[in-house]
Amino acid sequence: MSGIRVENINKSYGTQQVLKNLNFSIEKGKIVGLLGPNGAGKSTLMKILTGYIKPDTGQAFIDEVNIAENPIIVKQKIGYLAENNPLYLDMYVREYLSFIASVYKIDVQNVDVVIVQTGLTPEAHKKIAQLSKGYRQRVGLAAALIHNPDVLILDEPTTGLDPNQLVQIRSLIKELGKDKTLILSTHIMQEIEQMADSVMIINKGEILANESLDKLRSGQQQIIEVEFDLRIEREFLDALPHIEAAENLMDHIWCLAFDTEKDMRPVIFDFANAQGLKILQMHQKNKNLEQLFKEITR
């Protein structure tokens, strides 16, 4: 299987176990959002996948190549953008990317390709020290892409980008994800929702969720906010089928939670009509990824 495969990975620092028996696979052409609180083990996992550190036990593979046994081959297959994005600030953009191309022993023409691809053309003649944080981030991304890797591991790739740059880089990452295996680690939940096909949530070294975004949301409660024309008591709403919780937000407005996939809005409408109530407004509210993340890692 092309892509990433991890089998029974464990890693400890001293007496602290950072990763606990991790098992997962990511297919080519998929973008996976990697989420977890600080100290969850995300950085350690990415370092193992890039061959920077070795696991205590277990194995990891890039396109079926064992990372520990073939580190040089694996590094040729991976593009990595680190969170702190280390760059040679005294070098010019084009000079730095030409240096990276020489390290990989690839055609220097690839430099022009990634400069255009990452939107660096207007800044290519400048020293990296002169660039804004957003453009420095683009240089790091260009360096990760220059050898056309099969796997991309991006740690906080949108840090420092302005709203216009965000749109451009999101679009680039989604395009890259069509024919590469891509892990995207970020604390910005909206970025995951915008770009990822699926989400892997890690906490205390363990995988708590590894699902597509659609599947992750499908198991959540159905939340409906409704405003009646009259004040009612909480107990009055217990007669609604599948109701799990009811919270009075203000005056006649209630937030109702149901444990069912069935759309409960028609049921609420019929219930109100039977009780002589009028519904002034009603809308369904899905939990966003941030709320789901808090529930899973609580």
N, C-alpha and C positions, 0 to 999 in steps of 0.2 A: 504493500500500500504506500503510495507517495504521500508525503506530508509529514506529520509529527506523530510519534508513538512513544508513550511513556509506560514502563512496566515496573511496578513495585518500588518506586523511588522513595528512599529515606535519606534524610540529611540532618545531622546534629552539629551544633557548635558547643563543645564542652558537654554539659549536662542538659542543655536545652535542645529538644528535638524540634527542628524548624519545619521539616516536611515529613509527613507520616503516610507511608505506603500509597503514594499517588499512582493512579492508573487512568490513562485517557488517551485518546487519539484524535487528531484533527486532519481532515481530508484536504487535499489540494483544492483550491478555489473557495475556501471558507475563511471568513474573518471572525475570529473569536475574541470577545472582550474579556480581559482578565481583571477581575475585581477582587478586592479584599481590603480590610482595615490595615493601617500601618502595622508592620510586624507579622503579617499573616503568612509570609513566605513567598510572595510574588517575585521579589527581586532574586531570591535564592533559586527559584525555579527557572527564571530567565537566564541566570548565570550558568546553570547546569545545561540548559538547552543550547547555549552558545559555546559550550565547552570551556568556559572560564574556570569553573570549579567542577569537581567530580562528586557524585552522590556517594554516600556510605555504602548503600546497597541498592540494587535495582539497575535497570538499563533504560537508556533513552536513544531514540533513533530519529534521524532526519532522512527521509526518502529511503528507509530501510538500511541506512548506514549507521552503525553503532558509533555514537558520539565519542565515548571514552576510548575506543579502539582505533578510530580513524579521525582524529581531531582536525587535521589539515584539510581532508576532503570535506568534512562537515562545514568548516569555516568558509569554504568556497561556495557552499550551497546556501549560506545564511547571510542576510543583511540585518544589522543590528543598530538601532538608534538608542543609545543609553539616555537615561533621564537627565544626567548632568551634561550630556552632549559635549565631550571634550574636543576642543579644536585648537589648531595652531593659529593663534590670533595674529601673529606677525606675517602670516602668509596671505597672498591674494587668493580670492575664491577659486579662480581657474587654476592657479598654481597648486593649491591644496588638493583639489579634485584630481589634477594630473598626477600628483604624488600618490594618491590612493589608487588610481588606475595602474600605476607602475608597481605597487605592492601586489596587486592581483595579477599583474603581467597581462593586462588586456589592452586593446586598442585605445589609444588616447582620444579617438573620435567619440567614445562613450561619454567623455566629459561634456561635449556639446549637447548630447542627447539628454543627459540628466539635468543640465542647466535649464534647458527649455522645459523639461518635464516638471521641474519643481518651481518654475517661475522665477529663476534667479538671473535671468538675462540682464535686467537693468542694473544689477549689483555685481556682476561677474568680474568687473575691472577693479573692484575695491578690495582693500585689506579686510580680513574677517573682523578685526578689531573695530572697524568703522561701521559694522552692520548693527541693525537693531536686533533685539532678541528673537523676533519673529523670523528675520532673514537668516540668523545664525542657525535657527532650528531647521530651516530649509536646506542649509549647507549640510547639516548632519544627515538629513533625509536623503539628499543627493549622494552622499558618501555611502550610505547603506544600500542605495540602488545601483551604484555604478557598475557592478559586475553582474547585474541582472540575476539576482539570487532566486532560488525556488521558494525559500522561506524568509519571511520578514518578521522580525520581532521589534516592535516599536514601544518604547517606554515613555509615556507622556509626550506623544509626538506633536500635540497642538499647543504646548506651553508657549506663552508669549505671543501668540498670533492674534491679530486684530480680526474683527468680524468678517471683513472681506477675505483675508487670508485663510480664515477658518473654512469658508465655503470652498475655496480652491483646493486646500489640502484634503478636506473631507472627500471631495470629488476624486482626487488623485488616489487616495487610499482605497476607496471603493472600487476604482478601476483596476488598481493593482491586485485587489482581492479576487478578481475574476479568474486569474490563472496562477496565483501564488497561494501558499499557505501563510496566513497572517495572524499573529498574536498582537493584540492592541491592549496595552495596560494604561489605564488612566483613572483619575479620581473624579473625572467629570462624567456623570452618568449620561447626560444628554449626548455626549460624543459616542458612547457605546450604542445608544438607541438610534443614532443617526447612521452609524457605519457598520455595526457588527451583525452577523447572521445568528450568532449564539453567544451565550455568556457562561463563563466559568467563574464561580465564586469560591474563593479560598479563605478560610479562617482558621487560625491556630494550626496551620500546616496541613489541613484536611480540605478536600473538595466537598463543599456543601451542596453545590448545584452545578450541573453541566448540561444545559439545555438550550434549545433554540429560544429566542425571545418570545415567539408565539406560544410555544409549549409552556414556558415559564409563567406567562400571563394567564394561560387557560385554566390553571389550577387556583387562581385567586378568587376571593369573594367578589360577588357582584354588588357594586355600590351605587345606590340611587339616591339622589337628592330631590326632595319633593316639598313644595309649599302648598299647604291647605288654606282654605279661606277662614277657618276657625281654629282656635286653640284646642288641642286634644291632649289626653293623658297618655303617658308611655304605655301603660298596660293595654290600652285600646288597640295598639299595633301588633300585639302578640297573636292576634287572630290571623295575621297574614301568613301564608304557607312559606316554609323554608327560611323564615327570618332568623338571623343570628344576633343582630344588634340593632338598636335604634338610638340615635343621639339627637337631642334637640339643639340645633345650632343657634337659633334665635326665634322668638315669637312663634310663628306658625311653620317654620322651616325645619325639616327633619332629614337626617342622613341615615338611610336604611341599608343594612348589609344582609345579603342573602347567600345561602350556601346552595347554589344551583346554577347550571349553565343556561337554564331557560330564562328568556327575557321577562323580567317581572314587572315591567312597566304597564302592560295591559292588565295584569292582575291587580296592581295598585289602583289603576283607574276604576276597574269594576268594583273593588272594595270601597273606594271613596264614594262612588255613586250609590252603592247599596246603603251606605251609612249617612247619606244626605250631605256629603261634603263635596266641595268643588276643589279641583286642583288648579292652582294659579300658574304653577310652573313645575316642570319635572325634567331631570336629565340624568343620564348615566355617567358615572365617573369611574374610570379604571385607575388603579394604582400605577404610579410610574415606577421606573426601575429603582429609583432611590428608595421609595417606600418598601419595595420588595427586598432590596438589599438589606435594609435595616431589620426587617422581620427575620430574614434568613440568618443574619449574623448576630442576632440579639443573644 
